[in-house]
Amino acid sequence: MKDFHPVTLFAIVQEALGIWLWVAIAAAALVVLLYIVAFARGVRFGGAPRLIASVLGIGAGVAAIVLAPMFTQATYRDLAGLVDWGALILAGIGAGVAVFLALLPLFALLAGRRRGAAQAVPHSA
């Protein structure tokens, strides 16, 4: 149980992912910053931003399920048991949710900016 120390686990993940760990940490920090800005501006997360982020999230989830065996140098024939198929499906769901959560504040901010810009332009009578 002493091997489950957070520093040890971080070293293992860092060794396995290399530079991609730091890219993922930077991306997560950017997403958190986008949520902070979106909440500070009071933008709404519903409507078109949520729909677009949902569609892209579903697409990313399906793509993750299709491409995951290639990234692990395996084939679908190597998925022998229910646990293997379950892990593949959970990886796809995780990728889809991650893409949805990452894109939602971006699309909400872009929609809020466009809506705010349209309201700022005076209409001629």
C-alpha positions as YAML, in Angstrom:
chain: A
units: angstrom
residues:
- id: 1
  name: MET
  ca: [0.00, 0.00, 0.00]
- id: 2
  name: LYS
  ca: [2.98, 2.35, 0.37]
- id: 3
  name: ASP
  ca: [3.26, 2.41, -3.45]
- id: 4
  name: PHE
  ca: [-0.06, 4.25, -3.67]
- id: 5
  name: HIS
  ca: [1.45, 7.48, -2.42]
- id: 6
  name: PRO
  ca: [0.36, 10.44, -4.62]
- id: 7
  name: VAL
  ca: [3.95, 11.37, -5.46]
- id: 8
  name: THR
  ca: [4.67, 7.82, -6.62]
- id: 9
  name: LEU
  ca: [1.51, 7.71, -8.73]
- id: 10
  name: PHE
  ca: [2.35, 11.11, -10.24]
- id: 11
  name: ALA
  ca: [5.83, 9.86, -11.16]
- id: 12
  name: ILE
  ca: [4.33, 6.80, -12.85]
- id: 13
  name: VAL
  ca: [1.84, 8.91, -14.81]
- id: 14
  name: GLN
  ca: [4.56, 11.38, -15.75]
- id: 15
  name: GLU
  ca: [6.77, 8.56, -16.99]
- id: 16
  name: ALA
  ca: [3.93, 7.01, -18.99]
- id: 17
  name: LEU
  ca: [2.57, 10.20, -20.57]
- id: 18
  name: GLY
  ca: [5.70, 12.32, -20.83]
- id: 19
  name: ILE
  ca: [5.04, 15.78, -22.24]
- id: 20
  name: TRP
  ca: [1.34, 14.95, -22.78]
- id: 21
  name: LEU
  ca: [0.77, 15.10, -19.03]
- id: 22
  name: TRP
  ca: [1.82, 18.75, -19.00]
- id: 23
  name: VAL
  ca: [-0.24, 19.49, -22.10]
- id: 24
  name: ALA
  ca: [-3.29, 17.96, -20.36]
- id: 25
  name: ILE
  ca: [-2.62, 19.96, -17.17]
- id: 26
  name: ALA
  ca: [-2.32, 23.19, -19.19]
- id: 27
  name: ALA
  ca: [-5.52, 22.39, -21.10]
- id: 28
  name: ALA
  ca: [-7.38, 21.69, -17.86]
- id: 29
  name: ALA
  ca: [-6.14, 24.99, -16.40]
- id: 30
  name: LEU
  ca: [-7.36, 26.79, -19.54]
- id: 31
  name: VAL
  ca: [-10.79, 25.17, -19.26]
- id: 32
  name: VAL
  ca: [-11.06, 26.19, -15.59]
- id: 33
  name: LEU
  ca: [-10.10, 29.75, -16.58]
- id: 34
  name: LEU
  ca: [-12.78, 29.75, -19.30]
- id: 35
  name: TYR
  ca: [-15.41, 28.67, -16.78]
- id: 36
  name: ILE
  ca: [-14.32, 31.41, -14.37]
- id: 37
  name: VAL
  ca: [-14.56, 34.05, -17.12]
- id: 38
  name: ALA
  ca: [-17.92, 32.69, -18.30]
- id: 39
  name: PHE
  ca: [-19.41, 32.76, -14.81]
- id: 40
  name: ALA
  ca: [-17.98, 36.23, -14.17]
- id: 41
  name: ARG
  ca: [-19.61, 37.56, -17.35]
- id: 42
  name: GLY
  ca: [-22.86, 35.81, -16.53]
- id: 43
  name: VAL
  ca: [-23.17, 33.99, -19.83]
- id: 44
  name: ARG
  ca: [-25.79, 31.29, -20.26]
- id: 45
  name: PHE
  ca: [-24.70, 27.74, -20.95]
- id: 46
  name: GLY
  ca: [-27.97, 26.62, -22.55]
- id: 47
  name: GLY
  ca: [-29.26, 26.73, -26.08]
- id: 48
  name: ALA
  ca: [-26.95, 26.53, -29.07]
- id: 49
  name: PRO
  ca: [-23.65, 26.41, -27.10]
- id: 50
  name: ARG
  ca: [-24.82, 23.36, -25.18]
- id: 51
  name: LEU
  ca: [-26.18, 21.68, -28.32]
- id: 52
  name: ILE
  ca: [-22.97, 22.21, -30.30]
- id: 53
  name: ALA
  ca: [-20.78, 21.06, -27.40]
- id: 54
  name: SER
  ca: [-23.01, 17.99, -26.97]
- id: 55
  name: VAL
  ca: [-22.77, 17.00, -30.63]
- id: 56
  name: LEU
  ca: [-18.99, 17.45, -30.65]
- id: 57
  name: GLY
  ca: [-18.72, 15.52, -27.37]
- id: 58
  name: ILE
  ca: [-20.69, 12.60, -28.78]
- id: 59
  name: GLY
  ca: [-18.51, 12.66, -31.89]
- id: 60
  name: ALA
  ca: [-15.36, 12.66, -29.79]
- id: 61
  name: GLY
  ca: [-16.66, 9.77, -27.71]
- id: 62
  name: VAL
  ca: [-17.40, 7.68, -30.79]
- id: 63
  name: ALA
  ca: [-14.02, 8.60, -32.26]
- id: 64
  name: ALA
  ca: [-12.31, 7.57, -29.02]
- id: 65
  name: ILE
  ca: [-14.02, 4.18, -29.10]
- id: 66
  name: VAL
  ca: [-13.00, 3.65, -32.72]
- id: 67
  name: LEU
  ca: [-9.42, 4.92, -32.35]
- id: 68
  name: ALA
  ca: [-8.50, 3.65, -28.87]
- id: 69
  name: PRO
  ca: [-7.34, 0.21, -29.98]
- id: 70
  name: MET
  ca: [-5.01, 1.83, -32.53]
- id: 71
  name: PHE
  ca: [-3.43, 4.00, -29.84]
- id: 72
  name: THR
  ca: [-2.85, 0.99, -27.63]
- id: 73
  name: GLN
  ca: [-1.42, -1.07, -30.52]
- id: 74
  name: ALA
  ca: [-4.25, -3.58, -30.16]
- id: 75
  name: THR
  ca: [-7.12, -4.76, -32.33]
- id: 76
  name: TYR
  ca: [-10.75, -5.40, -31.57]
- id: 77
  name: ARG
  ca: [-9.91, -9.13, -31.55]
- id: 78
  name: ASP
  ca: [-7.75, -8.47, -28.48]
- id: 79
  name: LEU
  ca: [-10.83, -7.36, -26.55]
- id: 80
  name: ALA
  ca: [-11.54, -10.75, -25.10]
- id: 81
  name: GLY
  ca: [-13.81, -10.10, -22.16]
- id: 82
  name: LEU
  ca: [-16.55, -7.94, -20.82]
- id: 83
  name: VAL
  ca: [-14.04, -5.93, -18.80]
- id: 84
  name: ASP
  ca: [-12.11, -5.03, -21.98]
- id: 85
  name: TRP
  ca: [-15.24, -3.88, -23.80]
- id: 86
  name: GLY
  ca: [-16.42, -2.04, -20.69]
- id: 87
  name: ALA
  ca: [-13.11, -0.19, -20.41]
- id: 88
  name: LEU
  ca: [-13.29, 0.78, -24.08]
- id: 89
  name: ILE
  ca: [-16.84, 2.09, -23.71]
- id: 90
  name: LEU
  ca: [-15.95, 3.96, -20.51]
- id: 91
  name: ALA
  ca: [-12.96, 5.53, -22.28]
- id: 92
  name: GLY
  ca: [-15.30, 6.73, -25.03]
- id: 93
  name: ILE
  ca: [-17.78, 8.12, -22.52]
- id: 94
  name: GLY
  ca: [-14.95, 9.85, -20.64]
- id: 95
  name: ALA
  ca: [-13.59, 11.41, -23.82]
- id: 96
  name: GLY
  ca: [-17.05, 12.60, -24.83]
- id: 97
  name: VAL
  ca: [-17.76, 14.16, -21.44]
- id: 98
  name: ALA
  ca: [-14.31, 15.78, -21.37]
- id: 99
  name: VAL
  ca: [-14.80, 17.35, -24.80]
- id: 100
  name: PHE
  ca: [-18.29, 18.54, -23.86]
- id: 101
  name: LEU
  ca: [-17.08, 20.12, -20.61]
- id: 102
  name: ALA
  ca: [-14.07, 21.68, -22.33]
- id: 103
  name: LEU
  ca: [-16.00, 23.23, -25.23]
- id: 104
  name: LEU
  ca: [-19.11, 24.39, -23.37]
- id: 105
  name: PRO
  ca: [-17.61, 27.53, -21.79]
- id: 106
  name: LEU
  ca: [-15.84, 28.43, -25.02]
- id: 107
  name: PHE
  ca: [-19.04, 28.28, -27.09]
- id: 108
  name: ALA
  ca: [-21.02, 30.02, -24.33]
- id: 109
  name: LEU
  ca: [-18.51, 32.88, -24.27]
- id: 110
  name: LEU
  ca: [-18.53, 33.16, -28.06]
- id: 111
  name: ALA
  ca: [-22.34, 33.20, -28.15]
- id: 112
  name: GLY
  ca: [-22.46, 35.72, -25.30]
- id: 113
  name: ARG
  ca: [-20.00, 38.01, -27.06]
- id: 114
  name: ARG
  ca: [-21.97, 37.87, -30.31]
- id: 115
  name: ARG
  ca: [-25.25, 38.48, -28.48]
- id: 116
  name: GLY
  ca: [-23.73, 41.38, -26.54]
- id: 117
  name: ALA
  ca: [-22.25, 42.90, -29.70]
- id: 118
  name: ALA
  ca: [-25.58, 42.70, -31.47]
- id: 119
  name: GLN
  ca: [-27.32, 44.51, -28.61]
- id: 120
  name: ALA
  ca: [-24.69, 47.27, -28.54]
- id: 121
  name: VAL
  ca: [-25.31, 48.29, -32.17]
- id: 122
  name: PRO
  ca: [-28.04, 50.95, -32.28]
- id: 123
  name: HIS
  ca: [-30.80, 50.39, -34.78]
- id: 124
  name: SER
  ca: [-31.72, 53.25, -37.10]
- id: 125
  name: ALA
  ca: [-35.38, 54.15, -37.20]
...
